[in-house]
Amino acid sequence: MADSYIDPRETLIYGAFARDQFTAVCAGLVPALDGAVKFAAAEQAKADAAMKEVLDRQPAAAVADGDPVADARDSLVRFGKYVESIKGGPVPLAQFFDRDAPSVAARRRLTKLVALVKHVAAKIDEHRAHLRDHKPWLEEFRGLHDALASLDQSARESKLAGAMLRPELAAAREAWLAVYSANKALITGVLRHAGRPELLPLVFDDLAEQHRATGVSDEAPAPAPVDPQPAA
């Protein structure tokens, strides 16, 4: 059987490796069975191609320049210190952060961070008469809001697309595993006919991974000893 830990993207790695090894390890061991080896390679190639087609349709992760979330958190903390440093405290910190300290508010998750940055920008504009450096701060927070809102929208769209494609991806993985497992059984037969069953992990790399794990083996466990029955 193919191992259940093989995730969808790993299928392409294991499939390509097996196809290469069908030729490198198995071809010619039993010339009469070379047709079976070629058949396995062809079926694996079709399964790999079908899997790649589904993977290529999966939504790409959102890509942003730099790290808008880290930038926003840094700006919020710096702005809080700026507000506190203004002589006479003409604008209470709570106008921008309600009851939270800036460092606490800055740790909000992305969606709430978008709203917070927008709120801070609006309050900067509202209290600009009391904030000598309001222009650069306002520009900074408006830019941060645009970047965060774009990142949040991309994340939402990616999550929605992923939810729609997830059943298709799971079905494709199951179909791939069926072919991979069938080929494993077929190649096991070829290697047994050649008297070389120990070569199987060289063909299917998931088996090699099992063999490298301490205490894990493909061999069936030895039967437990049976205590002799006492004489009647």
C-alpha positions, 0 to 999 in steps of 0.5 A: 500500500502507498503511505497515507502521509503522502500529501497531494504535492508530494505525489508528484515527487514520489511518482516521478521517482518511481517512474525513473526507478522502474527503468533504472532498477526493474527493466531487464531483471526479467526480460519477459516482464519488461512489458509489465514494467513499461505498463506501470511506468505509463500508468504512473505517468498518466496518474502524475499528469492528472494530479498535476492538472488538479494541483495547478488549479489550486489557488496560489498563496497571497503574495505581498511586498514585504510584510504588511502585517509586521509593518502595521504592528510596528507603526501602531506601536510607534504611533502610540508612543508618539501620541503619548509624547505630545506635551499636554496630551491634547488627544487621549490615546483611547481615541485611537486604541479604545481601552487597549494598549497600542502593543496589545491592539497591534496583535489583532488578527488580520481582519481586525487589524485592517479595521484598526488601521483604518480607524487610526487613520480616520482619527488622525485626520479628525485630530490633525489640529492637535497632531503636528506631524499628522501628515506623514502619519496619515499617509503611512496609515492610509498606505498600510490600510491599502496593503492590509485590505488587499492582503485580507481580500486575497486571503479570503478569495484563496480560502474560498477557492480552496474550499471549492477545490478541496474535494476535487484535490482529495479525489485526485489524491485517492486516484493517484494513490490507487495507481501508485499502490497497484504499481507497487503490487505489480513491481513487487511481483516483478522483483519476486520473480527476479529473486530481488524483493529487497530492491523494492524500497529503491523503487518506491521512496515512501518505503525507503522513508519507512526503512529509515525510521527507527523501529519501522519495517515492512516485514510482518511482525513475528507471531507471539509465542503461545504459552503451552497449555498445562497438562490436564 
